[in-house]
Amino acid sequence: MDAWRNGKQFISLLERKQDILKKDITFTERKITLIEEEIKKHQQEQQYVNQQIKLLTPSGLLERIDIYKGIRHQGSLLIHLQMIIHKVTQLEDEKYKHQHALVTYRSAIQLLDKRHYKLTRYLEKKQRDYFLRCDNNSENEIQEVVVYDRKKL
């Protein structure tokens, strides 16, 4: 009986671990979707900056002051573009780390599922055997009482 109680406690521990891992999985998936949305936002901003840089490219005859002003503005846009690209690479690295953690969580939950399945099946089998032995013992006791009482008479 003690083994069953300990087994049930261990099963409940496995179930709690599974619940914690499921919460971690949903949290990580939510984090990945937020990162993907932020990456898309930065990529749109990158496209907009590229478009602005192309619009500042001088075509035709312009005054020297306008050309230098355009070059300075292009330089500031290129710096902004470089910062956006750096942010996107950071976000992609973070996304990769979260995806790796997600894979780890899923493999851990599969392992817990296997342990849970094997342990519950083992305990069910042992419990059935115990009940079968109890039934057999009670039948044997009944037969002994009947046979012993007949011999007394």
C-alpha positions in Angstrom: 0.0 0.0 0.0 2.8 2.3 0.8 4.3 1.8 -2.6 1.0 2.8 -4.2 0.9 6.0 -2.2 4.4 6.8 -3.0 3.8 5.9 -6.6 0.7 8.2 -6.7 2.7 11.0 -5.1 5.4 10.5 -7.8 2.7 10.5 -10.5 1.3 13.7 -9.1 4.8 15.2 -9.1 5.2 14.2 -12.8 1.9 15.8 -13.6 2.9 19.0 -11.8 6.1 19.1 -13.8 4.1 18.6 -17.0 1.9 21.5 -16.1 4.9 23.7 -15.4 6.5 22.7 -18.7 3.2 23.3 -20.6 3.1 26.8 -19.1 6.7 27.4 -20.1 5.9 26.2 -23.6 3.0 28.6 -24.0 5.0 31.5 -22.5 7.9 30.8 -24.9 5.6 30.5 -27.9 3.9 33.8 -27.0 7.4 35.3 -26.6 8.4 34.0 -30.1 5.3 35.4 -31.7 6.0 38.8 -30.1 9.6 38.7 -31.3 8.4 37.8 -34.8 5.9 40.7 -34.8 8.7 43.1 -33.7 11.0 41.8 -36.4 8.3 42.4 -39.0 7.8 45.9 -37.7 11.5 46.6 -37.9 11.7 45.1 -41.4 8.9 47.4 -42.6 10.8 50.3 -41.0 13.9 49.1 -42.8 12.1 49.1 -46.2 10.8 52.6 -45.5 14.3 53.9 -44.7 15.7 52.3 -47.9 12.9 54.0 -49.8 13.8 57.3 -48.3 17.5 56.8 -49.1 16.6 56.1 -52.7 14.5 59.2 -52.9 17.4 61.3 -51.7 19.7 60.1 -54.5 20.2 63.2 -56.7 19.1 63.0 -60.3 19.8 65.8 -62.6 21.5 69.1 -61.9 21.3 70.4 -58.3 23.1 73.0 -56.4 26.1 72.0 -54.3 24.3 72.9 -51.0 21.4 70.7 -51.9 23.7 67.8 -52.8 25.6 68.1 -49.5 22.4 68.4 -47.5 21.1 65.2 -49.3 24.3 63.4 -48.5 24.1 64.3 -44.8 20.5 63.2 -44.7 21.4 59.9 -46.4 24.2 59.4 -43.8 21.8 59.9 -40.9 19.4 57.5 -42.6 22.1 54.9 -43.2 23.1 55.1 -39.5 19.4 54.6 -38.6 19.2 51.7 -41.0 22.3 50.1 -39.5 20.8 50.4 -36.0 17.6 48.8 -37.3 19.6 45.9 -38.9 21.5 45.4 -35.7 18.2 45.3 -33.7 16.8 42.8 -36.2 19.8 40.5 -35.8 19.5 40.7 -32.0 15.8 39.8 -32.2 16.6 36.9 -34.5 19.2 35.6 -32.0 16.7 35.9 -29.2 14.1 34.1 -31.3 16.6 31.3 -32.0 17.3 31.0 -28.2 13.6 30.8 -27.5 13.0 28.2 -30.2 15.9 26.1 -28.8 14.3 26.4 -25.3 11.0 25.4 -26.8 12.5 22.2 -28.4 14.1 21.4 -25.0 10.8 21.9 -23.2 8.9 19.7 -25.7 11.5 16.9 -25.4 11.3 17.1 -21.6 7.5 16.9 -21.7 7.7 13.8 -24.0 10.1 12.2 -21.6 7.7 13.0 -18.7 4.8 11.6 -20.7 6.6 8.3 -21.2 7.5 8.1 -17.5 4.0 8.9 -16.5 2.5 6.3 -18.9 4.9 3.5 -17.8 4.5 4.3 -14.1 0.7 4.4 -14.2 0.5 1.2 -16.2 2.9 -0.5 -13.7 1.0 0.7 -10.7 -2.3 -0.4 -12.3 -0.9 -3.8 -12.9 0.4 -4.2 -9.4 -2.9 -3.0 -8.0 -4.9 -5.5 -10.1 -2.5 -8.2 -8.9 -3.0 -7.1 -5.3 -6.7 -7.2 -5.6 -6.6 -10.5 -7.3 -4.5 -11.9 -4.5 -6.8 -10.4 -1.9 -9.8 -12.1 -3.6 -7.9 -15.4 -3.9 -6.9 -15.2 -0.2 -10.4 -14.4 0.9 -11.7 -17.4 -1.2 -9.0 -19.6 0.3 -10.0 -18.5 3.8 -13.6 -19.2 3.1 -12.8 -22.6 1.8 -10.6 -23.3 4.8 -13.3 -22.3 7.2 -15.9 -24.4 5.4 -13.6 -27.4 5.3 -12.4 -27.0 8.9 -15.9 -26.5 10.2 -17.0 -29.7 8.3 -14.2 -31.6 9.9 -15.3 -30.4 13.4 -18.7 -31.7 12.8 
